[in-house]
Amino acid sequence: MASLLIDLDVPEVAVLTLSRPESLNALDAGLMAELYAAFERLREDRSVRVVVLTGAGRAFCAGQDIRDFGGPVPAVADGPDAMLAFQQHMSRIIAVVRDLPQPVLAAVNGPAVGGGMALACAADIRLAAPSARFGVGAIRLGLSGCEMGLSYHLPRMAGMSAAAEWMLTGRLVSAAEALAVGLVSRVIGGDGLMAAALEMAAVIIGNAPFGVRMTKQVMWANAAETDLARALERENRAQVLAVQTQDAVEARTAFAERRPPRFADR
């Protein structure tokens, strides 16, 4: 059975559901392979403009399946090269998510721990159910709390003090606390999480495709930029490119005519 469900029923939206509910959607060899394959396909699919990532059952993702990964996991005896290759395989999925041209929206429906928290942080936007919990799992297993991009993302999203506390203690952080420090944009109660995620996706889709892609690209590039001049230069180049598109003309025309724009991604 597939460990990743892909729903394309909503126009221009791909809903990816981690579907190993019996193991709290923990990442095993099969699910990792399916994630890599799905993101590779989506990268080239211009008909999909937003990706929503969520989990089946009561969890978002419990991190790496350390009980049964379903594939070879190197041990210390295998040497540092084998262990590094495995770590790189696991962590590269974070760069793949971040490098997608489409915005990725994480609908965190329950616990997101270790690699699951890292996946959520790799998304551009995070919405959470009240049952969501976030935790840095590796530190509790005798390892470094810095893994799969967490030491990059958390200080930028939650601030250095909160990030340091979470990575050094490994404690579970509630959805309310995650909202208070800015890790998530919204906490949605009841059964409204996916409806809210799809509503936000629709708002994004209401903007010009090229403009959305450029916004994601420049936003993340400038998040790590230390030089204002280079940040301004990226913005300027993106605007010069965007203003030349047919969709930019259509957006201005539709605004003047007080009607929804009809974009052609040109």
C-alpha positions in Angstrom: 0.0 0.0 0.0 1.1 3.6 -0.7 2.5 5.4 2.3 1.9 8.8 0.6 -1.6 9.7 -0.7 -1.7 12.3 -3.5 -5.0 14.0 -4.0 -5.4 16.3 -7.0 -9.2 16.7 -6.8 -9.0 20.4 -6.0 -7.9 22.3 -9.1 -4.3 23.6 -9.0 -3.7 22.1 -5.5 -1.9 18.8 -4.7 -2.7 17.5 -1.2 0.0 15.1 0.0 -1.0 13.0 3.0 1.6 11.0 4.9 -0.3 7.7 5.4 1.3 5.4 7.9 -1.2 6.1 10.7 -0.3 2.9 12.6 3.2 4.3 13.2 2.1 8.0 13.5 3.3 8.5 9.9 6.9 7.9 10.8 9.4 8.2 8.0 10.6 4.8 6.7 12.4 3.9 3.5 9.2 3.5 1.5 7.7 6.8 2.6 11.0 8.6 1.9 11.1 7.2 -1.6 7.5 8.2 -2.3 8.1 11.7 -1.0 11.2 12.2 -3.2 9.3 10.8 -6.3 6.2 13.0 -5.6 8.1 16.2 -5.2 10.1 15.4 -8.3 6.9 15.1 -10.3 5.3 18.2 -8.8 8.4 20.3 -9.5 7.7 19.9 -13.2 3.9 20.1 -13.0 2.8 23.7 -13.8 -0.8 22.8 -13.3 -0.2 22.4 -9.6 0.2 25.8 -8.0 0.1 25.0 -4.3 1.1 21.9 -2.3 -0.6 21.0 1.0 1.2 18.5 3.2 -0.6 16.8 6.1 -0.8 13.5 8.0 -3.3 10.7 8.2 -4.9 9.8 11.6 -3.9 11.6 14.8 -0.3 12.6 13.9 1.4 14.7 11.3 4.7 12.8 11.4 6.6 11.2 14.3 10.0 11.5 12.6 12.2 8.6 11.5 10.8 5.1 12.1 13.6 3.8 14.4 11.7 0.6 15.1 11.4 -0.6 11.5 12.8 1.7 8.9 12.2 -1.0 6.2 15.6 -0.5 4.6 19.2 -0.6 5.6 20.2 1.8 8.4 24.0 2.0 8.8 25.5 1.3 12.2 28.7 2.7 13.7 30.5 -0.4 12.6 29.7 0.6 8.9 31.9 3.7 9.2 31.3 7.4 8.9 31.0 7.4 5.1 27.9 5.1 5.2 26.4 7.0 8.2 26.9 10.3 6.5 25.3 9.1 3.3 22.2 8.0 5.2 22.0 11.3 7.0 22.3 13.2 3.8 19.6 11.1 2.2 17.2 11.9 5.1 18.0 15.6 5.3 18.0 16.3 1.5 14.2 16.0 1.6 14.1 19.3 3.4 16.0 21.1 0.6 13.7 19.4 -1.9 10.6 20.8 -0.2 12.1 24.3 0.1 13.3 24.3 -3.5 9.9 23.4 -5.0 8.6 26.3 -7.2 5.1 25.9 -5.6 4.4 27.3 -2.1 4.1 24.4 0.4 1.5 24.7 3.1 1.8 22.3 6.1 -1.5 21.4 7.8 -0.1 20.1 11.0 -2.9 17.9 12.3 -1.1 16.4 15.3 2.4 15.6 16.7 5.3 16.7 14.4 8.5 15.4 16.0 12.0 15.2 14.7 11.9 14.7 11.0 8.2 15.5 11.1 8.9 18.9 12.7 11.7 19.4 10.1 9.2 18.7 7.3 6.7 21.2 8.7 9.5 23.8 9.1 10.5 23.3 5.4 7.0 24.4 4.3 6.4 28.0 3.5 3.3 28.3 5.8 2.2 26.2 8.7 -1.3 25.9 10.0 -2.0 23.8 13.1 -4.8 21.9 14.8 -5.0 22.4 18.6 -3.7 18.8 18.9 -0.5 19.7 17.1 2.7 19.2 19.1 6.2 20.1 18.0 9.4 18.4 19.3 13.1 18.0 18.5 13.4 14.3 18.9 17.1 13.6 18.3 18.3 15.2 21.5 16.3 12.7 23.5 18.1 9.8 21.7 21.6 10.9 22.6 22.1 12.7 19.4 22.4 16.4 18.4 19.2 18.4 18.3 20.5 20.0 15.2 19.2 17.9 12.3 17.3 18.1 9.0 17.5 21.9 8.8 16.0 22.6 12.3 19.0 24.6 13.4 18.5 26.8 10.3 14.8 27.1 10.4 13.9 27.4 14.1 16.0 30.4 15.0 14.5 32.3 12.0 11.0 31.3 12.7 10.7 31.2 16.5 13.7 33.3 17.6 17.0 32.1 19.0 16.0 31.7 22.6 13.0 29.5 21.9 14.9 27.6 19.3 17.8 26.9 21.7 15.4 25.8 24.4 13.5 23.4 22.1 16.7 21.9 20.6 18.5 21.5 23.9 15.5 20.1 25.9 13.5 18.2 23.3 10.3 19.1 25.1 7.0 19.0 23.2 5.7 22.4 22.3 2.0 23.0 22.1 0.2 24.5 19.2 -0.6 27.6 21.3 3.0 28.1 22.1 4.1 27.6 18.5 1.5 30.3 17.5 2.8 32.7 20.2 6.4 32.6 18.9 5.4 32.6 15.2 6.2 29.0 14.2 2.6 28.6 12.9 0.4 31.2 11.3 -2.9 30.0 12.8 -4.4 27.4 15.0 -7.7 26.1 13.7 -10.1 24.2 16.0 -12.7 21.6 15.3 -12.5 19.8 11.9 -11.6 23.0 10.0 -7.8 22.5 9.5 -7.9 21.2 5.9 -10.7 23.6 5.0 -8.6 26.5 6.2 -5.5 25.1 4.3 -7.5 24.8 1.1 -8.9 28.3 1.6 -5.4 29.7 2.0 -4.3 27.8 -1.1 -7.1 29.4 -3.0 -6.1 32.9 -2.0 -2.5 32.2 -3.2 -3.8 30.8 -6.5 -5.7 34.0 -6.9 -2.3 35.7 -7.6 -0.3 35.5 -10.8 1.7 32.2 -11.1 5.0 33.8 -12.0 4.7 36.4 -9.2 4.0 33.7 -6.6 7.0 31.6 -7.8 9.3 34.7 -7.7 7.9 35.7 -4.2 8.8 32.3 -2.8 12.3 32.2 -4.4 13.3 35.8 -3.4 11.7 35.6 0.0 13.8 32.6 1.1 17.0 33.8 -0.6 16.7 37.1 1.3 15.8 35.4 4.6 19.4 34.3 4.7 20.9 37.5 3.2 23.1 39.7 5.3 23.6 42.5 2.7 20.8 44.9 2.0 22.1 45.8 -1.4 22.0 42.2 -2.6 18.5 41.7 -1.1 17.3 44.8 -3.0 18.9 43.6 -6.2 17.1 40.3 -6.0 13.8 42.1 -5.5 14.5 44.5 -8.3 15.3 41.7 -10.8 12.2 39.8 -9.8 10.0 42.8 -10.3 11.5 43.7 -13.7 10.8 40.1 -14.9 7.3 40.0 -13.4 6.1 43.3 -14.9 6.9 42.0 -18.4 4.5 39.0 -18.1 1.1 38.9 -19.7 -0.4 37.9 -16.3 0.9 41.2 -14.8 -1.1 43.1 -17.5 -4.1 40.9 -16.8 -3.9 41.5 -13.0 -3.8 45.3 -13.5 -6.6 45.2 -16.1 -8.8 43.0 -13.8 -8.2 45.3 -10.9 -9.3 48.3 -12.9 -12.3 46.4 -14.2 -13.2 45.1 -10.8 -13.3 41.5 -11.8 -11.3 38.3 -11.0 -8.2 38.0 -13.1 -7.8 35.1 -15.6 -4.2 34.1 -15.5 -2.5 32.1 -18.2 1.0 31.6 -16.6 2.6 33.7 -19.4 
